[in-house]
């Protein structure tokens, strides 16, 4: 069928190198594989679903030994969204529990400390340079003890943590009623995911020519990628702006959100405009790629992928 028969799903051709353009059901490991030669991907290992518990644990331990990694490490589903199922593993017992009795494919990945940013990048066909649509500054919340208040009380006192207090209570249920010492820092959030309690803000001030050039080089290593968000950890906003010391922990395709819309300063109308802009770009790139012969997923393909994903 021609382009006219697939008008609704033209966006899936924005990333011909990723199944359905990265709309649903894409493998995180297979996407990261495409960027390995950039030298910026945090080390990881794919763990197939058909391994026994013992084999999966052995694979994970061999991975850590091979790359001389110490705890913590990250374990997450190979197919998943919004941080669901992602775990920071701090010891061998936690690793065994995370890998036992799991029916789906997993990834084990080195834990990268530092600041986390979402860098939304796209490259229009025919242009020499790509563009950074937005940057999201992900604040992994930390509270400071006063020597008097319990962790529960500190969470309820802080404006940034109060709105998601229940999530923080659940995550820190084992030490919720302890009283941190004065000046003691307690990291509430370890994952740069809005749904898991991270606070997002607009980081567009961090966009620089140096970072754009670096993102061009990274993107050019992955055949069939033109549109999506890179979740990146680095030492500071200065290294981000310089395009140095970047560690890619995940790459998302056409269903990437311009997550800067979650900045508290943005109105719902600002968010709507930003989302409309990104989808307009996705359709534009997809249309151009389809005219060059790139495959377009059909509506039936997308429905089938959504059904398979929900069953997992």
N, C-alpha and C positions, 0 to 999 in steps of 0.2 A: 504494500500500500504506500501511497505517496504522502507528502507532508500534510496535505489537506485532511487526510483521514486521521491524523494524529495531532490535531491542533492543541488539544487539551494537555497532551503529554510531551510537547516539544521540549520542555525543560529537561527531560531525561537525557537529551543529547548534549547538554552543557558539559558533561564529563563522560565522554565515550569510553574512557578506560575504567569506569566504575559501574557495576551493575545498577541499572535504572538511574544512573547519574548520581547515585548516593541518596536516593529518595527513601528507600526502606530496605532492610534486610542485607545491607552491605557488610562485608567482613572488615573489621578494624585492622586486622593483621594484613590482609591483602592490600589495603590502601596504604598502610605504613610501608609495606614492601616496596611500593613504587617510589618512595622518597628516601630509601636507604642510602643511595649514592650521594645524597646531599650532605651526609655526615652530621645531620642535625637531629636524627630520630633517637629518642631515648631507647636504650636497648630493651628488647622484648623477645618473648618466645611464645609461639602458638601451641596450645595444648588441645589436641583433637578429642572429640567426645568419645571415641571408641576405645580409649585407653582405660585400663582398670585403675582403681584408686591408687594401687601401689605404683603402677607405671607412671601415672600422672605426677605423683609426688616425686618419684625418681627423676623424671624429666625436669621438674621445677628445681630440684636440688642441683642437678647437673648444670642447669642454666646459671644458677647463682655462682657455682664454683668456676664455671668457664669464664665468666666475666668479673670474677672476684667481687661479687656483690654481697653486702651485709644487709640485715634488716634495718629499716623497713623496705618492703617491696610492694608492688601493686598487683592485685589480681582482679580481673574484670571479664565480663562476658565478651566474646568476640563480636557478637551482634547485640546491640543494646543502645538505649538513648537516655539522655538526661541523668546520667550517673547511676542508673539502676544497676544494682549488683556489684558496684565497684567497691573494693575493700582495700584498706591500707593494712598490710600484714606486718606485725611487729615482732613475731617470734615463730619458732618452728611449730608450736602447738596450733597457733592461728592459721598457719599455712596448711597444715594437715586438715583442719576443719574446713577451710575454704575450698580445698580440692577434693574432698571426699563426697561421694554420692551426688556428683554434679552430672546432669544429663547432657549439657550443652558444651560447645567449644568455649575455651577460655584463653585469656592472654595473661602471662605473668610479665611484668615490666619493672625495670629499675625505678626507684622512687627518686624524683628530682626535686630538691629543695629550692626555695626561692619564690619570686613573684610569678603569678600566673596571669596570662593575657590571652584573650581571644582575638586573633588577627584575621579579619575577613578580607579575602583577596580574590580578585578576578582578573582575567585576561581576555580582552575582546579579540576575536579572530581578525587577523590582518594588522593588528597593532604591534609595534615593537616592544612596548612597555605595558606592564600590568598596572593594576590600581589597588590600593587598599581602601575598601569601602568603609571600614570602621575598625576601631580597636576597643575592646572591652577590658577594663581594669578589674580584675577579680580579687576582691578583698577577702582573704581567708581569715575570718574574724578571730581576734585574740582579746581576752579580757585580762585585766590586772587585778590581783588580789589586794584586799585592804587589811587583811589580818582579822577581820571581824565578821564579814559576810560569807555565807556558804556560797558554793558555786550556783546553786539555784537562785539565790538572792541577787547575785551579780548579774545573772542572765536577765532577770526581771527588771533590774535597774537600768540596763543599757538600752537606749532607743533602737540601736541597730539589731540587737538580738531579741528584743521583746516580741516582734511580729512573728518570729519563727521559734518562739520559746519551746513549744511542744517537741519540735524536731531536735532542738538542742538537749532537752530533757531526756529524750529517748536515747540519743547518742552517748550521753554522759551519765546514764542511770547508775553506773557503779560508783561514781564519786560525786554525785549531785549534792550530797549533804555534808561534804567535807568543806573545811574552811581554808582556802589558800592563804599562804603567808603574804604579808604586805610586800607588794612589788613583784610577786610571783606571776609570771605570765602563763595563761592557760589558753592553748590553741583550741578553739571551739570547732573550727571547720578545717578539714584537711583536703577537701576536694573542691575544685573550682567549678562547682555546679550550683546554679541558682536554686534548683529544687532541693538541694541538700544544705542550704543555709548560707552560701557565699553571697556577698553583697556586690552587685555589679555597678560599675559607673562608666561613663563615657570617657574613653582614653584617646579621643581623636587628636588631642594635643601631642601625642607621642608619635604621630605619623611624620616621617622624615624621608628625604630622598634616599638616605643610606639604607633605611629599613625596606623601602620599596624595592631598591636594587637587590637587596638580599633575598626578598621574597620572590622576585623574578627568577633568581638563580635556583632557589629551592623548587619553585613550581616547574621550571624547565627540566628538572630531572625526572618528572613523572609524566609519562606519555598519557594523553587522554584526560588531563586534568586542567580545568580552566576556571572553576568557580567553587568556593567553599571557605570554611573557617578552620584555621589552624589553632589548636589549643597548645600554647607555648609557655614553658617556664624558663625564666632567666634570672640573673642575679639582681637586676634593678631596672628601673625605667630608663636609666642611662644606657645600659647595655642593649635594651630593646631598641631604643632610638638609633643606636649605632649599628644595629643589625648583627651584634656579636654575642657569642655565648648563648645561642638559642637552642632550646631542647624541645623538639616536637613530641608531645605525648599522645596526640590524636589529631586526625584530619577528618572533617565532616564535609559531605557533598552538598547536593542541592537543597536538602532540608535544613541546612545550617541556618540558624537565626542570627540576625544582626543583634547580638545579645546586649549591645549598648542601649537598646530600647528599655532595659530594665533599670536604667539610671533613674533614681527617684525624682530627678528634675524634669524628666520627660512626661508629657501628657499622653493619654491614650491616642490622641490624634497624631502626635509625633511618632508614636510607635507604628500606627497604621501607615503613615507616609513612608517610614523607613522600610517596612515589610513590602509595601507595594513597589518601592524602588528596587529592592533586591530581586523580587520575582520578575520584574520587567527586564532586569539585566540577565537573569537566568534564561528567560524565554528568548531574548535577543541572541545570546550565545548559542543556545540550543538550535535555534532556527538556522543560524549561519553554519553550524556544524552539520546539521541535517542536509543542507543544500550541497555539502561536500561529500555526502554519503554516509554520515554517521547514523548508527541505528537509533531508532526511537522506540521506547517501550510503549506498548498499547495499554489502553485502560484495563483490559483483561489481565495483562501482565502485572499491572500495579495492584489490582484487586487480589490477585493470587498471592503476590508478595506480602500484602498486608495480612491476608488470612494466615499464611505460614508463620509470620512474625508473632501474631497473637497466640498461636498454639504453643509457642516456646515458653 
